[in-house]
Amino acid sequence: MPSQPARRSAGVAPGTSGVLTIGEVLRELSGEFPQVTASKIRFLEEKGLIAPQRTRAGYRKYTGHDVERLRFVLALQRDQYLPLKVIKDYVDAIDRGERPESLPGGMTLAPRIVSEQLSRELSAHARRLTAETLAAEAGAPRRLVDDLVSFGLISAVDNRFDEYALKITTACVQLELHGIEPRHLRPFRAAADRELGLVERVVAPVASRKDVASKARAAETAREISELCLGLHSALVNSHIARMDS
Protein backbone atom coordinates (compact mmCIF):
# COMPACT_ATOMS: atom_id res chain seq x y z
CA MET A 1 0.00 0.00 0.00
CA PRO A 2 1.34 3.49 -0.78
CA SER A 3 2.60 5.50 2.15
CA GLN A 4 0.24 7.65 4.20
CA PRO A 5 0.31 11.40 3.55
CA ALA A 6 2.26 13.08 6.35
CA ARG A 7 1.49 16.51 7.68
CA ARG A 8 5.12 17.53 7.22
CA SER A 9 7.00 15.38 4.80
CA ALA A 10 10.53 15.86 3.57
CA GLY A 11 9.93 13.45 0.72
CA VAL A 12 7.95 13.73 -2.45
CA ALA A 13 5.38 11.54 -4.10
CA PRO A 14 6.41 9.16 -6.86
CA GLY A 15 6.69 11.00 -10.14
CA THR A 16 7.37 14.34 -8.42
CA SER A 17 10.81 15.88 -7.95
CA GLY A 18 11.86 18.61 -5.56
CA VAL A 19 9.42 21.01 -3.92
CA LEU A 20 6.67 23.06 -5.49
CA THR A 21 5.54 26.66 -5.23
CA ILE A 22 1.88 27.41 -4.63
CA GLY A 23 1.51 28.27 -8.32
CA GLU A 24 2.88 24.86 -9.29
CA VAL A 25 0.52 23.21 -6.81
CA LEU A 26 -2.40 24.99 -8.45
CA ARG A 27 -1.32 23.67 -11.85
CA GLU A 28 -1.12 20.14 -10.41
CA LEU A 29 -4.66 20.38 -9.03
CA SER A 30 -6.40 22.47 -11.68
CA GLY A 31 -7.37 19.54 -13.89
CA GLU A 32 -9.39 17.82 -11.16
CA PHE A 33 -10.31 20.94 -9.17
CA PRO A 34 -10.60 23.85 -11.61
CA GLN A 35 -12.10 26.15 -8.95
CA VAL A 36 -9.22 25.81 -6.48
CA THR A 37 -7.28 29.00 -5.80
CA ALA A 38 -4.25 30.08 -3.82
CA SER A 39 -6.63 31.62 -1.27
CA LYS A 40 -8.39 28.28 -0.85
CA ILE A 41 -5.07 26.48 -0.27
CA ARG A 42 -4.03 29.08 2.30
CA PHE A 43 -7.43 28.72 3.98
CA LEU A 44 -6.92 24.95 4.28
CA GLU A 45 -3.51 25.64 5.78
CA GLU A 46 -5.11 28.06 8.26
CA LYS A 47 -7.54 25.29 9.27
CA GLY A 48 -4.67 22.86 9.86
CA LEU A 49 -5.38 20.53 6.94
CA ILE A 50 -1.94 21.06 5.47
CA ALA A 51 1.29 22.51 6.85
CA PRO A 52 3.82 23.21 4.08
CA GLN A 53 7.42 23.81 4.94
CA ARG A 54 8.84 27.33 4.64
CA THR A 55 12.00 28.70 3.14
CA ARG A 56 14.18 31.03 5.23
CA ALA A 57 12.49 33.92 3.44
CA GLY A 58 9.10 32.63 4.55
CA TYR A 59 7.87 31.26 1.22
CA ARG A 60 5.78 28.11 1.29
CA LYS A 61 7.22 25.01 -0.33
CA TYR A 62 5.05 21.98 -1.01
CA THR A 63 6.08 18.36 -1.39
CA GLY A 64 4.35 15.78 -3.54
CA HIS A 65 2.72 14.39 -0.39
CA ASP A 66 1.36 17.86 0.41
CA VAL A 67 -0.23 17.97 -3.03
CA GLU A 68 -1.84 14.55 -2.63
CA ARG A 69 -3.08 15.46 0.84
CA LEU A 70 -4.69 18.56 -0.65
CA ARG A 71 -6.22 16.44 -3.41
CA PHE A 72 -7.62 14.04 -0.83
CA VAL A 73 -9.15 16.82 1.30
CA LEU A 74 -10.61 18.67 -1.69
CA ALA A 75 -12.15 15.48 -3.08
CA LEU A 76 -13.87 14.63 0.21
CA GLN A 77 -15.14 18.17 0.60
CA ARG A 78 -16.40 18.37 -2.99
CA ASP A 79 -17.91 14.91 -3.40
CA GLN A 80 -19.14 14.14 0.12
CA TYR A 81 -19.83 17.68 1.35
CA LEU A 82 -18.04 16.92 4.59
CA PRO A 83 -17.16 19.69 7.07
CA LEU A 84 -13.45 20.40 7.26
CA LYS A 85 -13.51 19.57 10.98
CA VAL A 86 -14.60 16.00 10.18
CA ILE A 87 -11.90 15.63 7.54
CA LYS A 88 -9.28 17.14 9.84
CA ASP A 89 -10.18 14.79 12.70
CA TYR A 90 -9.63 11.89 10.33
CA VAL A 91 -6.28 13.01 8.90
CA ASP A 92 -5.11 14.00 12.39
CA ALA A 93 -5.80 10.42 13.50
CA ILE A 94 -3.70 9.15 10.60
CA ASP A 95 -0.91 11.57 11.55
CA ARG A 96 -0.94 10.13 15.09
CA GLY A 97 -0.36 6.68 13.66
CA GLU A 98 -3.92 5.47 14.19
CA ARG A 99 -5.78 3.46 11.57
CA PRO A 100 -9.46 4.42 11.56
CA GLU A 101 -11.72 1.70 10.19
CA SER A 102 -13.35 3.89 7.56
CA LEU A 103 -13.01 7.24 5.89
CA PRO A 104 -15.32 10.14 6.69
CA GLY A 105 -18.66 9.47 5.04
CA GLY A 106 -18.31 5.69 5.43
CA MET A 107 -15.78 5.07 2.65
CA THR A 108 -13.51 2.11 3.29
CA LEU A 109 -10.26 3.04 1.55
CA ALA A 110 -7.36 4.34 3.63
CA PRO A 111 -6.21 7.89 2.85
CA ARG A 112 -3.12 7.71 0.69
CA ILE A 113 -1.63 8.97 -2.54
CA VAL A 114 -4.90 9.36 -4.43
CA SER A 115 -5.30 6.54 -6.93
CA GLU A 116 -7.61 6.00 -9.87
CA GLN A 117 -9.73 3.72 -7.69
CA LEU A 118 -10.16 6.37 -5.01
CA SER A 119 -11.01 9.01 -7.60
CA ARG A 120 -13.69 6.76 -9.07
CA GLU A 121 -15.22 6.07 -5.65
CA LEU A 122 -15.24 9.75 -4.77
CA SER A 123 -16.74 10.84 -8.09
CA ALA A 124 -19.52 8.26 -7.70
CA HIS A 125 -20.98 10.48 -5.00
CA ALA A 126 -21.48 13.26 -7.55
CA ARG A 127 -23.91 11.17 -9.65
CA ARG A 128 -27.15 12.62 -10.90
CA LEU A 129 -30.14 10.30 -10.99
CA THR A 130 -33.27 10.22 -13.09
CA ALA A 131 -36.58 9.74 -11.28
CA GLU A 132 -36.62 6.10 -12.39
CA THR A 133 -33.07 5.46 -11.18
CA LEU A 134 -33.76 7.27 -7.92
CA ALA A 135 -36.81 5.09 -7.26
CA ALA A 136 -34.92 1.90 -8.12
CA GLU A 137 -31.91 2.68 -5.90
CA ALA A 138 -34.08 3.76 -2.96
CA GLY A 139 -36.37 0.75 -3.33
CA ALA A 140 -39.29 3.14 -3.70
CA PRO A 141 -42.36 3.05 -5.93
CA ARG A 142 -42.32 5.80 -8.54
CA ARG A 143 -45.46 7.17 -6.87
CA LEU A 144 -43.41 7.97 -3.75
CA VAL A 145 -40.82 9.92 -5.74
CA ASP A 146 -43.59 11.96 -7.37
CA ASP A 147 -45.18 12.62 -3.97
CA LEU A 148 -41.88 13.76 -2.48
CA VAL A 149 -41.44 16.20 -5.35
CA SER A 150 -45.04 17.40 -4.98
CA PHE A 151 -44.60 18.13 -1.26
CA GLY A 152 -41.27 19.88 -1.79
CA LEU A 153 -39.15 17.30 0.01
CA ILE A 154 -36.91 16.65 -3.01
CA SER A 155 -36.31 18.54 -6.22
CA ALA A 156 -34.55 17.95 -9.52
CA VAL A 157 -32.15 20.09 -11.51
CA ASP A 158 -32.44 19.48 -15.25
CA ASN A 159 -34.59 16.42 -14.42
CA ARG A 160 -31.80 14.90 -12.34
CA PHE A 161 -31.70 14.23 -8.59
CA ASP A 162 -28.63 14.34 -6.33
CA GLU A 163 -27.40 12.09 -3.52
CA TYR A 164 -29.43 13.99 -0.95
CA ALA A 165 -32.63 13.20 -2.83
CA LEU A 166 -31.58 9.54 -2.68
CA LYS A 167 -31.04 9.72 1.10
CA ILE A 168 -34.38 11.47 1.62
CA THR A 169 -36.24 8.99 -0.56
CA THR A 170 -34.62 6.01 1.16
CA ALA A 171 -35.62 7.38 4.57
CA CYS A 172 -39.17 8.01 3.38
CA VAL A 173 -39.47 4.42 2.15
CA GLN A 174 -38.79 3.28 5.72
CA LEU A 175 -41.11 5.89 7.21
CA GLU A 176 -43.97 4.66 5.04
CA LEU A 177 -43.62 1.29 6.76
CA HIS A 178 -44.71 3.11 9.93
CA GLY A 179 -47.62 4.81 8.19
CA ILE A 180 -45.82 8.13 7.78
CA GLU A 181 -46.47 9.50 4.30
CA PRO A 182 -44.88 12.43 2.43
CA ARG A 183 -47.87 14.66 3.24
CA HIS A 184 -47.06 14.19 6.93
CA LEU A 185 -43.49 15.38 6.39
CA ARG A 186 -44.14 18.91 5.17
CA PRO A 187 -43.18 20.34 8.61
CA PHE A 188 -39.69 18.89 8.07
CA ARG A 189 -39.34 20.94 4.88
CA ALA A 190 -40.52 24.06 6.69
CA ALA A 191 -38.15 23.41 9.59
CA ALA A 192 -35.23 22.89 7.20
CA ASP A 193 -36.03 26.19 5.49
CA ARG A 194 -36.10 27.99 8.84
CA GLU A 195 -32.76 26.44 9.80
CA LEU A 196 -31.27 27.51 6.47
CA GLY A 197 -32.50 31.04 7.06
CA LEU A 198 -30.80 31.06 10.46
CA VAL A 199 -27.52 29.79 8.97
CA GLU A 200 -27.64 32.35 6.17
CA ARG A 201 -28.12 35.21 8.64
CA VAL A 202 -25.10 34.09 10.66
CA VAL A 203 -22.72 33.72 7.70
CA ALA A 204 -24.05 36.67 5.66
CA PRO A 205 -21.38 39.18 6.82
CA VAL A 206 -18.58 36.87 5.65
CA ALA A 207 -20.38 35.48 2.60
CA SER A 208 -20.94 39.00 1.25
CA ARG A 209 -17.20 39.57 0.86
CA LYS A 210 -15.81 39.08 -2.63
CA ASP A 211 -12.60 37.17 -1.89
CA VAL A 212 -12.52 33.39 -2.30
CA ALA A 213 -11.14 32.75 1.20
CA SER A 214 -14.11 34.51 2.80
CA LYS A 215 -16.56 32.52 0.73
CA ALA A 216 -14.79 29.31 1.74
CA ARG A 217 -14.99 30.32 5.42
CA ALA A 218 -18.70 31.10 5.03
CA ALA A 219 -19.40 27.71 3.47
CA GLU A 220 -17.46 25.88 6.18
CA THR A 221 -19.16 27.85 8.96
CA ALA A 222 -22.54 27.05 7.42
CA ARG A 223 -21.73 23.34 7.45
CA GLU A 224 -20.60 23.48 11.08
CA ILE A 225 -23.76 25.29 12.19
CA SER A 226 -25.88 22.80 10.26
CA GLU A 227 -24.17 19.88 12.02
CA LEU A 228 -24.78 21.54 15.40
CA CYS A 229 -28.45 22.10 14.56
CA LEU A 230 -28.85 18.47 13.55
CA GLY A 231 -27.23 17.37 16.80
CA LEU A 232 -29.53 19.65 18.78
CA HIS A 233 -32.61 18.34 16.97
CA SER A 234 -31.59 14.74 17.60
CA ALA A 235 -30.91 15.41 21.29
CA LEU A 236 -34.26 17.16 21.77
CA VAL A 237 -36.22 14.33 20.15
CA ASN A 238 -34.28 11.61 21.97
CA SER A 239 -34.74 13.35 25.31
CA HIS A 240 -38.52 13.12 24.88
CA ILE A 241 -38.28 9.50 23.73
CA ALA A 242 -36.23 8.68 26.81
CA ARG A 243 -39.06 9.95 29.01
CA MET A 244 -41.38 7.44 27.37
CA ASP A 245 -39.23 4.66 28.84
CA SER A 246 -39.22 6.11 32.36
C-alpha positions as CSV (number, residue, x, y, z in Angstrom):
1,M,0.0,0.0,0.0
2,P,1.3,3.5,-0.8
3,S,2.6,5.5,2.1
4,Q,0.2,7.6,4.2
5,P,0.3,11.4,3.6
6,A,2.3,13.1,6.3
7,R,1.5,16.5,7.7
8,R,5.1,17.5,7.2
9,S,7.0,15.4,4.8
10,A,10.5,15.9,3.6
11,G,9.9,13.5,0.7
12,V,7.9,13.7,-2.4
13,A,5.4,11.5,-4.1
14,P,6.4,9.2,-6.9
15,G,6.7,11.0,-10.1
16,T,7.4,14.3,-8.4
17,S,10.8,15.9,-8.0
18,G,11.9,18.6,-5.6
19,V,9.4,21.0,-3.9
20,L,6.7,23.1,-5.5
21,T,5.5,26.7,-5.2
22,I,1.9,27.4,-4.6
23,G,1.5,28.3,-8.3
24,E,2.9,24.9,-9.3
25,V,0.5,23.2,-6.8
26,L,-2.4,25.0,-8.4
27,R,-1.3,23.7,-11.8
28,E,-1.1,20.1,-10.4
29,L,-4.7,20.4,-9.0
30,S,-6.4,22.5,-11.7
31,G,-7.4,19.5,-13.9
32,E,-9.4,17.8,-11.2
33,F,-10.3,20.9,-9.2
34,P,-10.6,23.9,-11.6
35,Q,-12.1,26.1,-8.9
36,V,-9.2,25.8,-6.5
37,T,-7.3,29.0,-5.8
38,A,-4.2,30.1,-3.8
39,S,-6.6,31.6,-1.3
40,K,-8.4,28.3,-0.9
41,I,-5.1,26.5,-0.3
42,R,-4.0,29.1,2.3
43,F,-7.4,28.7,4.0
44,L,-6.9,25.0,4.3
45,E,-3.5,25.6,5.8
46,E,-5.1,28.1,8.3
47,K,-7.5,25.3,9.3
48,G,-4.7,22.9,9.9
49,L,-5.4,20.5,6.9
50,I,-1.9,21.1,5.5
51,A,1.3,22.5,6.8
52,P,3.8,23.2,4.1
53,Q,7.4,23.8,4.9
54,R,8.8,27.3,4.6
55,T,12.0,28.7,3.1
56,R,14.2,31.0,5.2
57,A,12.5,33.9,3.4
58,G,9.1,32.6,4.6
59,Y,7.9,31.3,1.2
60,R,5.8,28.1,1.3
61,K,7.2,25.0,-0.3
62,Y,5.1,22.0,-1.0
63,T,6.1,18.4,-1.4
64,G,4.4,15.8,-3.5
65,H,2.7,14.4,-0.4
66,D,1.4,17.9,0.4
67,V,-0.2,18.0,-3.0
68,E,-1.8,14.5,-2.6
69,R,-3.1,15.5,0.8
70,L,-4.7,18.6,-0.7
71,R,-6.2,16.4,-3.4
72,F,-7.6,14.0,-0.8
73,V,-9.2,16.8,1.3
74,L,-10.6,18.7,-1.7
75,A,-12.2,15.5,-3.1
76,L,-13.9,14.6,0.2
77,Q,-15.1,18.2,0.6
78,R,-16.4,18.4,-3.0
79,D,-17.9,14.9,-3.4
80,Q,-19.1,14.1,0.1
81,Y,-19.8,17.7,1.3
82,L,-18.0,16.9,4.6
83,P,-17.2,19.7,7.1
84,L,-13.4,20.4,7.3
85,K,-13.5,19.6,11.0
86,V,-14.6,16.0,10.2
87,I,-11.9,15.6,7.5
88,K,-9.3,17.1,9.8
89,D,-10.2,14.8,12.7
90,Y,-9.6,11.9,10.3
91,V,-6.3,13.0,8.9
92,D,-5.1,14.0,12.4
93,A,-5.8,10.4,13.5
94,I,-3.7,9.1,10.6
95,D,-0.9,11.6,11.6
96,R,-0.9,10.1,15.1
97,G,-0.4,6.7,13.7
98,E,-3.9,5.5,14.2
99,R,-5.8,3.5,11.6
100,P,-9.5,4.4,11.6
101,E,-11.7,1.7,10.2
102,S,-13.3,3.9,7.6
103,L,-13.0,7.2,5.9
104,P,-15.3,10.1,6.7
105,G,-18.7,9.5,5.0
106,G,-18.3,5.7,5.4
107,M,-15.8,5.1,2.6
108,T,-13.5,2.1,3.3
109,L,-10.3,3.0,1.6
110,A,-7.4,4.3,3.6
111,P,-6.2,7.9,2.9
112,R,-3.1,7.7,0.7
113,I,-1.6,9.0,-2.5
114,V,-4.9,9.4,-4.4
115,S,-5.3,6.5,-6.9
116,E,-7.6,6.0,-9.9
117,Q,-9.7,3.7,-7.7
118,L,-10.2,6.4,-5.0
119,S,-11.0,9.0,-7.6
120,R,-13.7,6.8,-9.1
121,E,-15.2,6.1,-5.7
122,L,-15.2,9.7,-4.8
123,S,-16.7,10.8,-8.1
124,A,-19.5,8.3,-7.7
125,H,-21.0,10.5,-5.0
126,A,-21.5,13.3,-7.6
127,R,-23.9,11.2,-9.6
128,R,-27.2,12.6,-10.9
129,L,-30.1,10.3,-11.0
130,T,-33.3,10.2,-13.1
131,A,-36.6,9.7,-11.3
132,E,-36.6,6.1,-12.4
133,T,-33.1,5.5,-11.2
134,L,-33.8,7.3,-7.9
135,A,-36.8,5.1,-7.3
136,A,-34.9,1.9,-8.1
137,E,-31.9,2.7,-5.9
138,A,-34.1,3.8,-3.0
139,G,-36.4,0.7,-3.3
140,A,-39.3,3.1,-3.7
141,P,-42.4,3.1,-5.9
142,R,-42.3,5.8,-8.5
143,R,-45.5,7.2,-6.9
144,L,-43.4,8.0,-3.8
145,V,-40.8,9.9,-5.7
146,D,-43.6,12.0,-7.4
147,D,-45.2,12.6,-4.0
148,L,-41.9,13.8,-2.5
149,V,-41.4,16.2,-5.3
150,S,-45.0,17.4,-5.0
151,F,-44.6,18.1,-1.3
152,G,-41.3,19.9,-1.8
153,L,-39.1,17.3,0.0
154,I,-36.9,16.6,-3.0
155,S,-36.3,18.5,-6.2
156,A,-34.6,18.0,-9.5
157,V,-32.2,20.1,-11.5
158,D,-32.4,19.5,-15.3
159,N,-34.6,16.4,-14.4
160,R,-31.8,14.9,-12.3
161,F,-31.7,14.2,-8.6
162,D,-28.6,14.3,-6.3
163,E,-27.4,12.1,-3.5
164,Y,-29.4,14.0,-0.9
165,A,-32.6,13.2,-2.8
166,L,-31.6,9.5,-2.7
167,K,-31.0,9.7,1.1
168,I,-34.4,11.5,1.6
169,T,-36.2,9.0,-0.6
170,T,-34.6,6.0,1.2
171,A,-35.6,7.4,4.6
172,C,-39.2,8.0,3.4
173,V,-39.5,4.4,2.1
174,Q,-38.8,3.3,5.7
175,L,-41.1,5.9,7.2
176,E,-44.0,4.7,5.0
177,L,-43.6,1.3,6.8
178,H,-44.7,3.1,9.9
179,G,-47.6,4.8,8.2
180,I,-45.8,8.1,7.8
181,E,-46.5,9.5,4.3
182,P,-44.9,12.4,2.4
183,R,-47.9,14.7,3.2
184,H,-47.1,14.2,6.9
185,L,-43.5,15.4,6.4
186,R,-44.1,18.9,5.2
187,P,-43.2,20.3,8.6
188,F,-39.7,18.9,8.1
189,R,-39.3,20.9,4.9
190,A,-40.5,24.1,6.7
191,A,-38.1,23.4,9.6
192,A,-35.2,22.9,7.2
193,D,-36.0,26.2,5.5
194,R,-36.1,28.0,8.8
195,E,-32.8,26.4,9.8
196,L,-31.3,27.5,6.5
197,G,-32.5,31.0,7.1
198,L,-30.8,31.1,10.5
199,V,-27.5,29.8,9.0
200,E,-27.6,32.3,6.2
201,R,-28.1,35.2,8.6
202,V,-25.1,34.1,10.7
203,V,-22.7,33.7,7.7
204,A,-24.0,36.7,5.7
205,P,-21.4,39.2,6.8
206,V,-18.6,36.9,5.7
207,A,-20.4,35.5,2.6
208,S,-20.9,39.0,1.3
209,R,-17.2,39.6,0.9
210,K,-15.8,39.1,-2.6
211,D,-12.6,37.2,-1.9
212,V,-12.5,33.4,-2.3
213,A,-11.1,32.7,1.2
214,S,-14.1,34.5,2.8
215,K,-16.6,32.5,0.7
216,A,-14.8,29.3,1.7
217,R,-15.0,30.3,5.4
218,A,-18.7,31.1,5.0
219,A,-19.4,27.7,3.5
220,E,-17.5,25.9,6.2
221,T,-19.2,27.8,9.0
222,A,-22.5,27.1,7.4
223,R,-21.7,23.3,7.5
224,E,-20.6,23.5,11.1
225,I,-23.8,25.3,12.2
226,S,-25.9,22.8,10.3
227,E,-24.2,19.9,12.0
228,L,-24.8,21.5,15.4
229,C,-28.4,22.1,14.6
230,L,-28.8,18.5,13.6
231,G,-27.2,17.4,16.8
232,L,-29.5,19.7,18.8
233,H,-32.6,18.3,17.0
234,S,-31.6,14.7,17.6
235,A,-30.9,15.4,21.3
236,L,-34.3,17.2,21.8
237,V,-36.2,14.3,20.1
238,N,-34.3,11.6,22.0
239,S,-34.7,13.4,25.3
240,H,-38.5,13.1,24.9
241,I,-38.3,9.5,23.7
242,A,-36.2,8.7,26.8
243,R,-39.1,10.0,29.0
244,M,-41.4,7.4,27.4
245,D,-39.2,4.7,28.8
246,S,-39.2,6.1,32.4
